[in-house]
Amino acid sequence: MIASLLYTSVAAEGLDSADVFKIVEDSSRRNPARDITGFLIFDRNRFLQYVEGPQAALDELLETLGKDKRHHSVRVLHRSQSEQRLFPRWAMRRAGANAEQELETIRAAGLPAAMMAELEGFGTRLRAA
Ligand SMILES: Cc1cc2nc3c(=O)[nH]c(=O)nc-3n(C[C@H](O)[C@H](O)[C@H](O)COP(=O)(O)O)c2cc1C
């Protein structure tokens, strides 16, 4: 079984797009060893991240994330389990309002409805235009 979780956090003061670029770059380099895939959305203020992989790997990542000073107030919104990974090709992908191609993939992936609702609420414009 593949476990997944969706969380939000609040970015540290002054964190900019270059910092987020580095987070995504580092993550996509590290995640394959943990068998984690997913995506990260940054709205200048908050993060919304979806990760999927072995339960133990997600637990370990969550613990690391809790100590990372680049964000705070990590709050898990939803957890789920599925037979298959939904984003096998995304070691970690940045997604967001202007990333149409990524949003198309997310729309089509079959995320649980509760997760999709959070994404909509985050202003991700997931509805087809
Ligand atoms: C918003 C956010 C998302 C992150 N996502 C990941 C991730 O998907 N994978 C990962 O390895 N590290 C991620 N990190 C970085 C980890 O918090 C941590 O710095 C990294 O895993 C290295 O930890 P270590 O020094 O204990 O090995 C993220 C950090 C932030 C702020």
The ligand as an ORCA input file, in Angstrom:
! r2SCAN-3c Opt
* xyz 0 1
  C       7.975     23.146      2.537
  C       9.087     22.145      2.601
  C       8.968     20.944      1.901
  C       9.982     19.993      1.948
  N       9.857     18.813      1.270
  C      10.825     17.880      1.353
  C      10.707     16.646      0.656
  O       9.745     16.354     -0.042
  N      11.735     15.758      0.784
  C      12.859     16.019      1.526
  O      13.755     15.191      1.579
  N      12.985     17.181      2.172
  C      12.014     18.114      2.102
  N      12.163     19.307      2.767
  C      13.418     19.548      3.491
  C      13.442     18.857      4.848
  O      12.726     19.624      5.797
  C      14.900     18.677      5.316
  O      15.581     19.876      5.265
  C      15.627     17.684      4.440
  O      14.903     16.483      4.345
  C      17.023     17.359      5.002
  O      16.906     16.831      6.266
  P      18.154     16.213      7.025
  O      19.160     17.341      7.064
  O      17.621     15.837      8.359
  O      18.605     15.064      6.194
  C      11.155     20.272      2.709
  C      11.251     21.475      3.410
  C      10.245     22.409      3.353
  C      10.394     23.707      4.100
*
